[in-house]
Every structure is written in C-alpha cells, then in structure tokens.
C-alpha cells in the first residue's frame, strides 16, 4: 500500500528492461522504502563456520560480546556498554523437531507456516545421507567463500510453493524476477560454480530433484528449468549481512560522551577491529541472500541516487536516497562498491560485463565515452584475482 504511493516499476526498453521510479520527491537521506524478501537463506559455509543467525530473518543470534570474542579469538574480551547490545537470547527458540534456531517465536512460527515443514530434517539433521544434507554438501563442494549465492534459496522457493494454498500466486511472484537467455544462464553458472559448471549443475539438479521434486513445479526440475532458476537466483539474489557487534559499534558511535571517554571508547573499538582483522580477516557478518521484488527492479548507475542497507540487523532491506530525487526520476543503486566506482570507465565496464552481463550507459559512463580504454592501475595490480572476486566482494559487502 504505502510503497505504491512512493515508487512504481515501469518498463523502460528492451535493453534495460524494467526500472524503479519515484512517484513523490525524496530528500537526501530519506527512506524510500523498507522491503521484506519473498525468501532468503544464510550462506552454507557462513553457517558452518558458526556465524549464528535466525533461520528465518537472519538476525544475528550471538550477543555483541560473544561475537567479538569469537571473531577476535579473545575469550576474555569484555565489551563496555553491554546494555547497547540488542540481542535478546531469552526470546530465542529452536525448532522442536530439528533444533534449527530462531530469534523469536514469531520467526519460528512464520518459518513453519511458510516453508519449514518441507525442509525440516527432524532427527535426520546430522544424517549425511539425508537428501537435503547431500544437496547442501554438494553445494559447499562447488561454491567456496566468499559466497554469493546458495542452493537453499532455490530450495526455499520450492518449499514456499509446496506449502502454499495459492501456489499460482507464489509462482507469479517469482516470475517477476529478471530472467536470462540460455547463453547468459551458462555464464552465470560458470561464475558461481567454476570451470566444471555443467557437471556440477547436473549433479545439483539430480540432488535437488531427489530432495524436493513437486508435480506443481515440474518445469523447475527439467535441465532447462533448473538452469533458469539457478540463473534467477544468481542474478537477483541480494546479499544480506547482519552483525550484533556492528550494531553495538553503531550504538556506541551515537553515545553522547565526554571527550576523554569518547577517545577511550574509540581506541578500544579500533583495537578490537585490528584484533579481528588479524584473527578472522574480512568475514565479519552473518551472510546470506534474499529475493526482493522492488529492489530487484532497481537498475545500476555508477552515480547511484539510492543505496540498500540492513540497519535492523535482520533481513529487512532499507532503500535510502543518496541525493534529492524528483518525482518521475529513476531510482538507481550501484552494483559496484565505492572503490570500484572510482575506477576508469573501462575497468567499471569490465567488472559489470563479466559479473552482471550488461554494458552500463549511465550519465557518468556516457560523459567518459571518449576516455582512452585503459584499465585502472589498481585493477592491473589485481589481475591475479579470480574472475568472480569483484562480484563476490560487492554482494557480501553490505
């Protein structure tokens, strides 16, 4: 209701497809909308490495102090201002059948009603021969960190339709997401699975079919349908990152403190991040991906006027204005991070073409059309990186 008063999805042309447009003025910093995903799932390696998140909404389940201790490798770490941690462990609940954890009874109940009846492993949670466990193991063997997608996002799509009374409604909702031509689907599979992607896809489809086949969705289980579903998730999945420690740090930043206390607190946090960097590196968040109908309609610009974030420490996506936006103006986000956006036009196009399969024609790119086609120095230095690094960094950097 509210959303339709603020923005609308419009078809632009056969090249760009659809786009998201403002129906009212927005000031810089305004919330444009807050969106709930149709489905989301935590990344499988992320979960295996003890990044504990609510199985439904991806809210971080560790307290900020527990999170800081694990990431820094300092078991005796004590955080100042513990009252700023918003994690409420007394509200956490496990599925009574498989012990999967949720941040609240509401999340547990909603998951059960939407998809978890199909995906609950019950007493077979640790059985390596259970079809869903075999599917997850095969995915982990094919797609290593830094992760950008999960076979379980596809599994939840199937489970949602299987459990739904109105199956057609859900199938129509999923059909709104951008689809790809067959050759592009292969490129996406290559990105996510590597050189042997065709064999991996066939294996994953067989395991997916054994675990989840449903007559209502028979087209999703054919080789063509599975590849199309795989590409849909690979193209439209929005990275989600949650962190109780990060939320605590933001709350600390907002404290009104005398100068000396502020300096002490800032020094403590700086040192903590140095310890974490030494122990854990870049992997700070509970990470996953979700399918967001409105957000997926946002096109890319190298000079975006909006950005997505997850300030509630769960799967709720907040789209905020980076500049003033006029009614009728297209709302664009950037698929590149800040560093990538500062590279040359040629470098930006290389990343976008390889990872998102399109050529950018935004205002910045058009104004730099006559620039010499040279790759930025920083990219030349990184030529040894794997092809998917840029996409992986962007999708997990939230």
VEXDRENRO-86588 format. One record per residue (C-alpha): residue in one letter; y, z, x. Coordinates in Angstrom, 3 decimals. Example, Ala and Ser with C-alpha at 12.3 -4.5 7.8 and 13.67 -1.06 7.14 Angstrom:
2
R aa       yy       zz       xx
R  A   -4.500    7.800   12.300
R  S   -1.060    7.140   13.670
! end
This chain:
398
R aa       yy       zz       xx
R  X    0.000    0.000    0.000
R  X    2.658    1.184    2.463
R  X    1.541   -1.282    5.087
R  X    2.027   -4.315    2.850
R  X    5.664   -3.256    2.298
R  X    6.307   -3.316    6.053
R  X    4.294   -6.193    7.545
R  X    2.353   -9.256    6.462
R  X   -0.267  -11.509    8.041
R  X    0.723  -15.204    7.955
R  X   -0.934  -18.399    9.147
R  X    1.178  -19.970   11.926
R  X   -0.600  -23.138   13.052
R  X   -3.994  -24.404   14.191
R  X   -3.351  -23.372   17.808
R  X   -2.110  -19.785   17.306
R  X   -3.935  -19.204   14.031
R  X   -2.529  -16.206   12.162
R  X    0.126  -13.705   13.206
R  X    1.685  -10.439   12.046
R  X    5.277  -10.500   10.764
R  X    7.817   -7.802    9.871
R  X    8.912   -7.553    6.236
R  X   11.616   -4.969    6.988
R  X   13.781   -4.098   10.007
R  X   12.352   -1.768   12.672
R  X   14.346    0.102   15.290
R  X   13.080    0.563   18.840
R  X   10.632    3.482   18.805
R  X    9.822    3.215   15.086
R  X    6.216    3.468   13.927
R  X    5.356    0.079   12.415
R  X    2.026    1.257   11.022
R  X   -0.877    3.617   11.640
R  X   -4.275    1.985   11.226
R  X   -7.812    3.230   10.764
R  X  -10.571    0.984   12.227
R  X  -13.204   -0.589    9.987
R  X  -15.766    0.537   12.577
R  X  -15.614    1.984   16.086
R  X  -18.067    3.229   18.703
R  X  -17.908    5.085   22.005
R  X  -18.950    3.071   25.052
R  X  -22.535    3.809   26.053
R  X  -22.046    4.545   29.764
R  X  -18.991    6.661   28.888
R  X  -21.129    8.771   26.564
R  X  -23.971    9.012   29.113
R  X  -21.527   10.363   31.737
R  X  -20.726   13.374   29.495
R  X  -17.434   12.176   28.048
R  X  -18.000   14.049   24.796
R  X  -16.363   12.550   21.719
R  X  -16.755   12.831   17.949
R  X  -19.339   10.241   16.928
R  X  -17.114    9.151   14.042
R  X  -13.439    9.317   15.101
R  X  -13.813    9.515   18.938
R  X  -11.730   12.709   19.121
R  X  -12.390   14.395   22.477
R  X  -14.639   17.437   21.941
R  X  -14.089   19.228   25.257
R  X  -11.188   21.658   25.471
R  X   -8.429   20.616   27.883
R  X   -9.678   23.252   30.343
R  X  -13.333   22.094   30.124
R  X  -12.127   18.501   30.514
R  X  -10.011   19.402   33.562
R  X  -12.865   21.365   35.183
R  X  -15.376   18.506   34.784
R  X  -13.012   15.763   35.948
R  X  -11.686   17.723   38.947
R  X  -15.016   19.244   39.968
R  X  -13.325   22.679   39.970
R  X  -15.460   25.007   37.784
R  X  -12.993   27.900   38.196
R  X   -9.942   25.907   37.032
R  X   -7.712   27.837   34.635
R  X   -5.009   25.950   32.745
R  X   -1.683   27.622   31.960
R  X   -0.516   27.490   28.327
R  X   -4.069   27.195   26.886
R  X   -2.558   27.551   23.399
R  X   -1.324   23.945   23.734
R  X   -4.906   22.619   23.595
R  X   -5.540   21.296   20.091
R  X   -9.358   21.163   20.274
R  X  -10.926   23.442   17.639
R  X  -14.523   23.982   18.719
R  X  -15.235   26.274   15.778
R  X  -14.867   23.236   13.478
R  X  -17.347   21.038   15.386
R  X  -20.563   20.153   13.578
R  X  -23.787   18.441   14.613
R  X  -25.851   16.047   12.505
R  X  -28.685   18.354   11.311
R  X  -31.230   15.569   11.946
R  X  -30.324   14.065   15.367
R  X  -27.752   16.579   16.712
R  X  -25.029   13.950   17.290
R  X  -21.704   15.838   17.370
R  X  -18.642   15.545   15.157
R  X  -15.220   17.201   15.386
R  X  -15.350   18.354   11.742
R  X  -17.481   18.493    8.615
R  X  -15.284   15.713    7.170
R  X  -16.183   13.338   10.024
R  X  -19.879   14.244    9.766
R  X  -19.895   13.612    6.022
R  X  -17.939   10.344    6.246
R  X  -20.214    9.021    9.013
R  X  -23.290    9.888    6.938
R  X  -21.877    8.143    3.868
R  X  -20.725    5.039    5.794
R  X  -23.337    4.211    8.463
R  X  -25.208    7.143    9.994
R  X  -28.143    7.150    7.543
R  X  -29.178    3.812    9.061
R  X  -28.506    4.762   12.690
R  X  -29.642    8.427   12.720
R  X  -32.519    8.809   15.186
R  X  -33.682   12.139   13.798
R  X  -36.320   13.760   16.002
R  X  -36.616   10.468   17.976
R  X  -33.242   10.921   19.649
R  X  -34.819   11.241   23.119
R  X  -37.688    8.811   22.498
R  X  -37.178    5.853   24.898
R  X  -39.383    3.656   22.676
R  X  -37.242    4.043   19.548
R  X  -35.805    0.564   18.742
R  X  -32.178    1.778   18.795
R  X  -32.685    3.568   22.142
R  X  -34.278    0.416   23.574
R  X  -31.270   -1.602   22.357
R  X  -28.818    0.854   23.972
R  X  -30.745    0.874   27.272
R  X  -30.765   -2.930   27.356
R  X  -27.001   -2.999   26.771
R  X  -26.358   -0.495   29.563
R  X  -28.504   -2.616   31.897
R  X  -26.418   -5.711   31.064
R  X  -22.866   -4.288   30.818
R  X  -21.729   -1.840   33.506
R  X  -18.470    0.165   33.806
R  X  -15.636   -0.459   33.489
R  X  -16.828   -1.102   29.944
R  X  -15.036   -3.363   27.469
R  X  -17.435   -3.522   24.538
R  X  -20.577   -2.035   23.023
R  X  -23.593   -3.366   21.168
R  X  -23.236   -0.255   18.978
R  X  -20.040   -1.662   17.464
R  X  -22.205   -4.523   16.158
R  X  -24.890   -2.036   15.080
R  X  -22.320   -0.079   13.054
R  X  -21.136   -3.280   11.372
R  X  -24.711   -3.905   10.236
R  X  -25.227   -0.256    9.222
R  X  -21.991   -0.179    7.171
R  X  -23.048   -3.270    5.212
R  X  -26.600   -1.948    4.766
R  X  -25.336    1.334    3.295
R  X  -22.510   -0.151    1.216
R  X  -22.858   -0.595   -2.525
R  X  -20.426   -3.520   -2.404
R  X  -21.923   -5.433    0.535
R  X  -19.837   -8.539   -0.145
R  X  -16.579   -6.617    0.285
R  X  -17.532   -5.499    3.808
R  X  -18.761   -8.940    4.791
R  X  -15.429  -10.395    3.608
R  X  -13.505   -7.773    5.627
R  X  -15.434   -8.610    8.799
R  X  -14.913  -12.339    8.171
R  X  -11.126  -11.845    8.583
R  X  -11.529  -11.372   12.338
R  X  -10.867  -14.282   14.660
R  X  -13.947  -16.460   15.200
R  X  -14.611  -18.734   18.164
R  X  -16.060  -22.196   18.791
R  X  -19.570  -22.281   20.292
R  X  -18.397  -23.083   23.847
R  X  -15.887  -20.195   23.720
R  X  -18.580  -17.822   22.434
R  X  -20.610  -18.639   25.543
R  X  -17.602  -17.907   27.772
R  X  -17.149  -14.501   26.125
R  X  -20.861  -13.693   26.530
R  X  -20.605  -14.736   30.202
R  X  -17.639  -12.361   30.647
R  X  -19.450   -9.395   29.108
R  X  -22.960   -9.956   30.453
R  X  -22.582  -11.904   33.718
R  X  -24.364  -14.989   35.078
R  X  -27.674  -14.406   33.259
R  X  -25.954  -14.020   29.880
R  X  -28.211  -16.446   27.989
R  X  -31.372  -14.497   28.786
R  X  -29.545  -11.196   28.135
R  X  -28.274  -12.454   24.758
R  X  -31.787  -13.480   23.707
R  X  -33.193  -10.074   24.722
R  X  -30.395   -8.187   22.940
R  X  -30.856  -10.294   19.776
R  X  -34.589   -9.536   19.684
R  X  -33.993   -5.797   20.108
R  X  -31.090   -5.873   17.630
R  X  -33.329   -7.603   15.058
R  X  -36.208   -5.143   15.542
R  X  -33.842   -2.175   15.145
R  X  -31.585   -3.348   12.334
R  X  -32.712   -6.520   10.506
R  X  -31.471   -6.816    6.916
R  X  -32.023   -9.674    4.448
R  X  -28.406   -9.468    3.202
R  X  -27.231  -10.209    6.751
R  X  -29.929  -12.640    7.867
R  X  -27.273  -15.027    9.248
R  X  -26.153  -12.354   11.783
R  X  -29.655  -12.276   13.294
R  X  -30.069  -16.009   13.993
R  X  -29.290  -17.107   17.593
R  X  -26.032  -18.762   16.425
R  X  -25.046  -15.901   14.116
R  X  -25.752  -13.229   16.717
R  X  -23.736  -15.093   19.365
R  X  -20.879  -15.440   16.865
R  X  -20.999  -11.712   16.015
R  X  -21.119  -10.890   19.727
R  X  -18.037  -13.047   20.365
R  X  -16.220  -11.493   17.370
R  X  -16.648   -8.010   18.869
R  X  -15.821   -9.244   22.382
R  X  -12.630  -10.953   21.194
R  X  -11.329   -8.477   18.617
R  X  -12.525   -5.097   19.891
R  X   -9.505   -2.906   20.657
R  X  -10.019   -0.358   23.430
R  X   -9.648    3.287   22.335
R  X   -9.019    6.153   24.730
R  X   -8.900    9.862   23.861
R  X   -8.408   12.873   26.130
R  X   -7.855   16.553   25.390
R  X   -6.426   17.021   28.904
R  X   -3.920   14.196   28.448
R  X   -2.883   15.661   25.096
R  X   -2.383   19.068   26.742
R  X   -0.240   17.475   29.510
R  X    1.966   15.736   26.898
R  X    2.397   19.089   25.114
R  X    3.343   20.718   28.452
R  X    5.929   17.980   29.063
R  X    7.570   18.849   25.745
R  X    7.920   22.575   26.537
R  X   11.433   23.982   26.974
R  X   11.129   25.972   30.225
R  X   13.469   27.500   32.811
R  X   13.856   25.217   35.834
R  X   11.609   27.206   38.170
R  X    8.777   27.445   35.616
R  X    9.118   23.725   34.872
R  X    8.832   22.869   38.575
R  X    5.776   25.125   38.955
R  X    4.049   23.591   35.934
R  X    4.822   20.016   37.061
R  X    3.494   20.801   40.561
R  X    0.307   22.281   39.041
R  X   -0.276   19.160   36.912
R  X    0.458   16.818   39.849
R  X   -2.087   18.651   41.996
R  X   -4.656   18.605   39.181
R  X   -4.352   14.820   38.862
R  X   -4.763   14.469   42.638
R  X   -7.955   16.560   42.455
R  X   -9.208   14.459   39.531
R  X   -8.425   11.216   41.349
R  X  -10.450   12.412   44.353
R  X  -13.402   13.567   42.227
R  X  -13.515   11.080   39.346
R  X  -11.172    8.163   40.057
R  X   -9.761    6.182   37.137
R  X  -12.199    7.169   34.402
R  X  -10.268    9.940   32.639
R  X  -10.803    9.259   28.937
R  X  -13.440    9.239   26.277
R  X  -13.526    5.467   25.767
R  X  -14.754    3.130   23.081
R  X  -13.596    0.207   20.982
R  X  -12.899   -0.487   17.334
R  X  -12.164   -3.316   14.922
R  X   -8.669   -3.039   13.416
R  X   -7.749   -5.599   10.762
R  X   -3.961   -5.549   11.137
R  X   -3.836   -5.001   14.904
R  X   -6.251   -7.894   15.463
R  X   -3.690  -10.186   13.781
R  X   -1.087   -9.412   16.468
R  X   -0.644  -12.269   18.916
R  X    0.116  -11.835   22.622
R  X    3.510  -12.116   24.273
R  X    4.410  -11.484   27.914
R  X    7.550   -9.806   26.479
R  X    5.975   -7.777   23.636
R  X    8.071   -6.147   20.919
R  X    5.324   -3.644   19.970
R  X    2.563   -1.598   21.575
R  X   -0.543    0.253   20.401
R  X   -1.334    3.867   21.323
R  X   -3.611    6.725   20.233
R  X   -1.387    9.851   20.219
R  X   -3.577   11.770   17.731
R  X   -6.460   11.991   20.234
R  X   -8.715   10.068   17.824
R  X   -9.292    6.517   16.575
R  X   -6.022    6.229   14.608
R  X   -4.047    3.343   16.135
R  X   -0.251    3.722   16.103
R  X    1.689    0.465   16.467
R  X    5.256    1.215   17.618
R  X    8.304   -1.009   18.131
R  X    9.347   -1.554   21.760
R  X   12.562   -3.313   20.667
R  X   14.526   -3.715   17.458
R  X   12.605   -6.103   15.157
R  X   14.214   -8.174   12.392
R  X   12.584   -8.990    9.021
R  X   10.608  -12.228    9.384
R  X   10.152  -11.761   13.150
R  X    6.634  -11.984   14.568
R  X    5.244   -8.689   15.887
R  X    3.562   -9.275   19.261
R  X    1.704   -6.977   21.619
R  X    0.703   -7.697   25.215
R  X   -2.901   -8.226   26.247
R  X   -1.741   -7.614   29.840
R  X   -0.779   -4.294   31.413
R  X    2.673   -3.677   32.915
R  X    1.665   -4.772   36.422
R  X    0.034   -7.961   35.169
R  X    3.129   -8.821   33.092
R  X    5.263   -8.693   36.256
R  X    3.159  -11.357   37.986
R  X    4.104  -15.026   38.169
R  X    3.643  -17.279   35.138
R  X    0.732  -18.981   36.905
R  X   -1.005  -15.627   37.517
R  X   -0.476  -14.465   33.934
R  X   -1.865  -17.737   32.580
R  X   -4.901  -17.465   34.856
R  X   -5.740  -13.965   33.513
R  X   -5.161  -14.948   29.876
R  X   -7.099  -18.199   30.152
R  X  -10.081  -16.560   31.855
R  X  -10.246  -13.439   29.707
R  X   -8.786  -14.401   26.332
R  X   -9.292  -18.192   26.314
R  X   -5.760  -19.310   25.431
R  X   -2.608  -20.628   27.091
R  X    0.467  -18.476   26.448
R  X    3.617  -20.167   25.145
R  X    5.781  -17.072   24.664
R  X    9.525  -17.074   25.371
R  X    9.050  -15.792   28.932
R  X    6.384  -18.381   29.772
R  X    8.426  -21.242   28.304
R  X   11.500  -20.185   30.295
R  X    9.402  -20.214   33.501
R  X    7.769  -23.600   32.857
R  X    9.475  -25.197   35.862
R  X    8.398  -22.431   38.256
R  X    6.090  -23.502   41.093
R  X    2.423  -22.913   40.237
R  X    1.766  -20.213   42.797
R  X   -0.363  -17.156   42.345
R  X    1.386  -13.802   42.791
R  X    0.808  -12.116   46.160
R  X   -0.838   -9.140   44.504
R  X   -3.413  -11.393   42.862
R  X   -4.154  -13.238   46.106
R  X   -4.953   -9.877   47.638
R  X   -7.322   -9.125   44.767
R  X   -9.273  -12.393   44.858
R  X  -12.384  -10.439   45.826
R  X  -12.404   -8.628   42.468
R  X  -14.893   -9.677   39.810
R  X  -13.677  -12.107   37.191
R  X  -13.620   -9.596   34.360
R  X  -11.667   -6.863   36.139
R  X   -8.336   -7.743   34.537
R  X   -9.732   -7.717   31.029
R  X  -11.667   -4.549   31.687
R  X   -8.640   -2.734   33.070
R  X   -6.489   -3.802   30.136
R  X   -8.968   -2.921   27.412
R  X   -9.612    0.560   28.754
R  X   -6.015    1.324   29.710
R  X   -4.725    2.994   26.541
! end
